[in-house]
Every structure is written in C-alpha cells, then in structure tokens.
Amino acid sequence: MREKGLPIVSQCPCCFHKENVSHLFLQGVATRGVWEYFLAQFNISLPNTTYLQHMFRAGRSSSPFVGHGGIRLLIPTFILWFIWEIWNEVKHNHGRFTTNKIIRRVREYIGLLYHAHRLRFEQWRSKLDVAQAWGIFFIQPRLSKPKVVRWVPPDMGWYKLNTIGAANGNLGIASAGDLFWDHRRG
Ligand SMILES: [Zn+2]
C-alpha cells in the first residue's frame, strides 16, 4: 500500500509525530496535557516514562486509600479509553485531537457515572476535595460511636427482669428466657 502512495505509518493527530502507542497514549503534546491535568488534581507529579503501567503505578502508590475501583486507578483507564475514542474520531475526520477535548470527555463520563449512582464514597475518600470541585457529593457514612453497655444490678428492694427471645422464622420454633435479679446479683 505504501508503494501506491498510501501511508501505513500514520502521523499523530496532534503534532504530526510518527504515530506509535507510547506517543499516542503518553507522550504526545495533547495527551501529555491530559495526564498533567489529572495527576495535578491528585497532587501526583508526572512520571517521566514511556510505560503506561507507570501511570497506574503512580496513581496506586499515591494514597493508602486506593483500593479496588479507586478513582486514582479509574481515571487512567478513562483517559486511555477516551484518547482511543477521540483518536478514532479524528481518523474518520470528526473534529480535532486536543487536550481539552480529552479532559472534557473524561470529566463528562465521571459525571455520568455519578448521576447513575455508580460512584461510591470509598472510591473517592482519598480525594474528596476533587470530587466536590467536580460537583460530586457523597453522604458520608456516619460512624456511630461505640457505647459502653454494662449491666447494673437493681437497688435493694427492687428486682430486675432480663428477657431474651428467639424465633426460627415467622411462626417457627420459638423460645424465650428470663432472669430475675436482686441487688445481690442473686
Ligand atoms: Zn503528537
């Protein structure tokens, strides 16, 4: 095909660099701006690397609260996905390949997930200020304070009745027990 004048090795849609995976997803001018933007949100410095997995590692090691499905690992996945999507659009002559467009797609997608109730507090707990800046609010799970419960014997002349009951389902085998106590715990 190349002999017939059709280029097989295409050029990067952002800067006419010879296209390859590392350039498209990591090092191209437009792409690099996307990584810079999102990493800066999470106070992560941009790794100087040609390996995509280093971007995931940067996210993973940046907080003790990453966990499964953490936003620090989701965003790199979304970035790669929308770079790929927009690159394909550009290939078919739909629009341009720009930093802002990729950032907007990622942000819009996160917004869609949020409105579909697909984002959880635990995914964002390492960076709630970013969530709020992006209009994502969670009702934080309220931790109830542990309360010390202690049995106290009744005063002299009084009796205390403690009861307990259990049933095996509705109308199943049931049992109940009770205990009377006086002030000597007798
Ligand atoms: Zn480029």
Residues whose N, C-alpha, C, O or C-beta is under 5 A from the ligand:
A	BS01	ZN	C12 C14 C15 F16 H17 G28 V29
